[in-house]
């Protein structure tokens, strides 16, 4: 899989969405954001709502997939690309696969999330690694910076 300048632009939108939780007085969820594009048009944007909704499945990717499905009035997101500020956890990855999302790009990776207390890497240890998504290094530093700012402000010992 390869990526374009447009992919970098869209991924930067996802990274900016990841800052929403850290901009609030209390965390709404973890420092993660996502956007879904189809044919050069933004279908949905979202961020992690785990704490705001008391819902462990309200990760940025799942939230954004739900919004995209509602916007397109379909459970099938074929032709769409998911951009996410951090490598999707196993739940989010499988949700994207169930939705038939064609491509997935991410900025920070699961090791970056583990460094601020999230369990993504631990959960991946339960699974066999495979090729499913591609990192875009140009966006990683900003995504990690936002994750670190969030961690400094709120910490993370819950693994959400």
C-alpha positions in Angstrom: 0.0 0.0 0.0 1.3 3.5 -0.7 0.0 6.9 0.3 -0.3 10.3 -1.4 -0.1 13.9 -0.3 -3.9 13.9 0.1 -3.6 10.9 2.5 -1.2 13.0 4.6 -3.6 15.9 4.6 -6.6 13.7 5.7 -4.5 12.0 8.3 -3.5 15.3 9.8 -7.3 16.0 10.2 -7.5 12.8 12.2 -4.6 13.9 14.3 -6.3 17.2 15.0 -9.5 15.3 16.1 -7.3 13.5 18.6 -6.7 16.7 20.5 -10.4 17.3 21.2 -10.4 15.2 24.4 -7.4 17.0 25.8 -8.9 20.4 25.1 -11.7 19.7 27.5 -11.7 20.2 31.3 -11.9 16.5 31.8 -11.0 13.7 29.4 -13.9 12.7 27.1 -11.9 9.6 26.2 -8.3 8.8 25.1 -6.3 11.1 22.8 -7.4 9.5 19.6 -9.2 10.8 16.5 -10.4 9.5 13.1 -11.8 10.7 9.8 -13.4 8.7 7.0 -13.1 9.9 3.4 -14.7 8.6 0.2 -13.9 10.0 -3.3 -12.1 13.0 -1.8 -15.0 13.9 0.4 -15.1 13.8 4.2 -17.9 11.5 5.3 -17.4 11.6 9.1 -15.0 12.8 11.8 -14.8 11.6 15.4 -12.7 11.3 18.6 -12.7 8.9 21.5 -15.8 9.1 23.7 -15.1 6.2 26.1 -15.4 8.3 29.2 -18.0 10.7 28.1 -20.4 7.9 27.1 -19.2 5.2 29.6 -18.8 3.0 26.6 -15.6 1.0 26.2 -16.4 0.6 22.5 -16.7 4.3 21.8 -13.2 4.5 20.4 -12.5 7.2 17.8 -12.5 4.7 14.9 -15.8 3.0 15.9 -17.4 6.3 16.7 -16.4 7.6 13.2 -17.5 4.4 11.5 -20.9 4.7 13.1 -21.2 8.4 11.9 -20.1 7.4 8.4 -22.7 4.6 8.2 -25.4 7.0 9.3 -24.2 9.6 6.8 -24.2 7.1 3.9 -27.3 5.2 5.2 -25.4 2.0 4.9 -23.4 -0.5 6.9 -21.1 -1.0 3.9 -18.3 1.5 3.7 -16.7 0.1 0.6 -14.7 2.7 -1.2 -13.9 4.6 2.0 -10.6 5.2 3.7 -10.1 5.4 7.4 -7.5 7.8 8.8 -6.7 7.5 12.4 -4.3 9.3 14.7 -3.0 6.0 16.2 -2.8 2.5 14.9 -6.3 0.9 15.4 -6.7 -1.4 18.4 -7.9 -4.9 17.4 -11.6 -4.0 18.0 -11.3 -0.9 15.8 -9.4 -2.7 13.1 -12.0 -5.5 13.0 -14.8 -2.9 13.0 -13.2 -1.3 10.0 -12.9 -4.6 8.3 -16.5 -5.5 9.0 -17.5 -2.2 7.5 -15.5 -3.1 4.3 -13.3 0.0 4.6 -10.8 -0.2 1.7 -7.7 1.4 3.3 -6.6 2.3 6.8 -3.8 4.8 7.5 -2.5 5.8 10.9 0.1 8.2 12.5 1.3 7.0 15.9 1.5 3.2 16.5 0.5 0.8 19.3 3.9 1.2 21.0 3.3 5.0 21.3 -0.1 4.3 22.9 1.5 1.8 25.3 4.0 4.5 26.3 1.2 6.5 27.8 -0.6 3.6 29.4 -3.0 2.2 26.8 -3.2 -1.6 26.3 -3.4 -1.8 22.5 0.0 -3.5 22.2 -0.9 -5.9 25.0 -4.1 -6.8 23.1 -2.3 -7.3 19.9 0.0 -9.8 21.6 -3.1 -12.1 21.7 -3.4 -11.9 17.9 -1.2 -12.8 15.0 0.2 -9.8 13.3 -0.7 -9.2 9.7 -0.6 -6.6 7.0 -3.7 -4.4 7.4 -2.7 -0.8 7.6 0.1 1.6 6.7 1.8 4.1 8.9 2.4 7.6 7.5 5.6 8.8 9.3 5.0 12.5 8.4 2.2 12.7 10.9 3.6 10.6 13.7 5.4 13.3 15.7 2.3 15.5 16.0 0.1 12.5 17.0 2.5 11.4 19.6 2.9 15.0 20.9 -0.9 15.2 21.4 -0.9 11.8 23.1 1.8 12.9 25.5 0.0 16.2 26.3 -3.2 14.3 27.0 -1.2 11.9 29.3 0.4 14.8 31.1 -3.0 16.4 31.7 -5.1 13.3 32.5 -2.8 10.3 32.8 -4.0 6.8 31.9 -4.1 3.9 34.3 -7.4 2.5 33.0 -6.3 1.3 29.6 -9.3 2.8 27.8 
